[in-house]
Amino acid sequence: MKFASNHIPSDHTILLVDDEKQVRRFMHTLLVSEGYNVIIAADGFEAVFKYSECFDNITLVLMDISMPRKDGVAAYHEIKDMNPNAIILLMSAYSESSIGHIPNLHFIKKPMVSAELLKKISELIESYNQNLNINIEDDVCFRDVSYTESTA
């Protein structure tokens, strides 16, 4: 079952974090059907642990805000402490303003339409990839620099 025509290839992994089992099942099915690899966590505590274990393999974190043991906002800050460039999309049935001020927040309101969620995920990954390409091009290590060897 396909929900969007332009899905990202499966070299992208999403850490899906939600305390509701039915939500996790639905979103897991949706994301896998679009070609994403998915790692599942049931709360913020588990999310932080799994992120720390799989740091290099996770492209995006999709995380609910209201969860037991550790909420999404606390987990968000811990993940950002580990990796300031982490892409985290927070979701909640509550309004974005109920979260408080988080700079550069990526948010989607629950319930959401599947196509809307997939589009937001795709846009965040594409934006991150474009920024990564710009940073690599600006990095002196990746520039094509011609030089003349000294014969002194």
N, C-alpha and C positions, 0 to 999 in steps of 0.2 A: 504494500500500500504506500504510494508516494503522495506527499503533501505539497511539495514544491518542485518546480522544474529545475532550478539552478542550485543543486546542493553541493556542498564542499566535499572533496574526496575524503576517504577514510583515514587520511594521515592526520586528522584532527581529532583530539580526544576531549570530551566534555566531562567534567566532574559535576554530576547531578546530585543536588543536596535538597532533600525534602523529608520531613518526618511522616508524611502521609503515604502509606504503602501504595494505595491506589494511584496517587499522583505520580509516584516514582515509576510504577509499572507503565502507566500511560505515556509519560514523557520518555522513558527508556525506549519503548516501542517506536515512538515517533522519531526520536533522534537516530536510532539504529536504522530505521527505514530510509533515512536520508543520508546514510553512509558514514555517520559519526561513530567513533568508538566511545563507549560510555563507561565511566566508573561511578558507582553509586555510593552515597553516604546518607545515613538516616538522620543526622543532626550536625550541628556546627562543630562539635568536638571531633566526631569522626571525619568530617570534611578537612579540618586542619591537619589531622594525622595523615589522611590519605594524600593530601596535597604535599605534605612534607616528604612523603615516601615516593611520590610520582611526579615531583616538581617539574622535571624536564619534559615530561610527556603530556602534560595537561595544557590544552590550548585555551580553554575557557571554563569558568566555574559558573554554573547556573544554580542559584541558591535561594531558597525560601528564607524569609526573615524570622518568622515566629516558629521556634523549635525548642524542644526541651534540651536540657544539659548546657547547651551553648547556642545562643541565637545567631541568626545570620549576620547581624551587624558586628558582633564580637568576632565571629569567624572571619568576616571580611577584613577587619583590621589586622588580625593575626596573619592571614594569607598575604596581605599587602606588605606587612613587615618582612615576610620571607622573600617576596618578590614584588617590588613596587610597580612592575609592568604587567602584573597579572590582570587578565581580563575577567572581570566578575560582573555578572548580570544578576542583580537581586530581583526577587519577585515576591509579591505579597498581595493579599486581598485588601490590605490597608493602603491608604494613599501614600504617595512618595513623600509627602511632607511629614508623615508620622515617623519617618526614619530619623529625621534630624539632618543636619548639614554634613554631607559627605562630598568632598570635591570630586568632580568628574564622575559622578554617580551614573551607572547604567541601571535602569529600572524598567520593569514591565509589571503591569497590574494583573492580578489573578481575578477571575478566570480570564484567560486570553484565548484568542483564536489560534489554532495550530500554525497557520500560515504566517500570522503576525509574529509569533515566537521564532519561527525558523528564519524569517526575514531579519529580525533583530540580531539573532545569533550570527547569521551570514554577514551582515553589515559590520558587526563588531570584529569578526575575524578578518574580513577584508581590510578594514581600517587599520587594524594592528599590523597586518602584512605589509600594507603600503608604508606605514611608519617605519617598520623594520627595514624595508628596502631603502628608504631615504637615509636612515641612520647608517646602513652598510655603505651606501654610496659616498656618504660624508666621511667615513672612516678612512684614514690614510692607508691602513693596511690593505684595503680593497681597491684603491685607486690604481689605474694603469699609469705608472710613472716611468717615463723614459729617462735614462741617465747615461752618462758617458763615464766609463771607467778611467780613473786617473792612472797615468803611466809614470808617476813620479817615483 
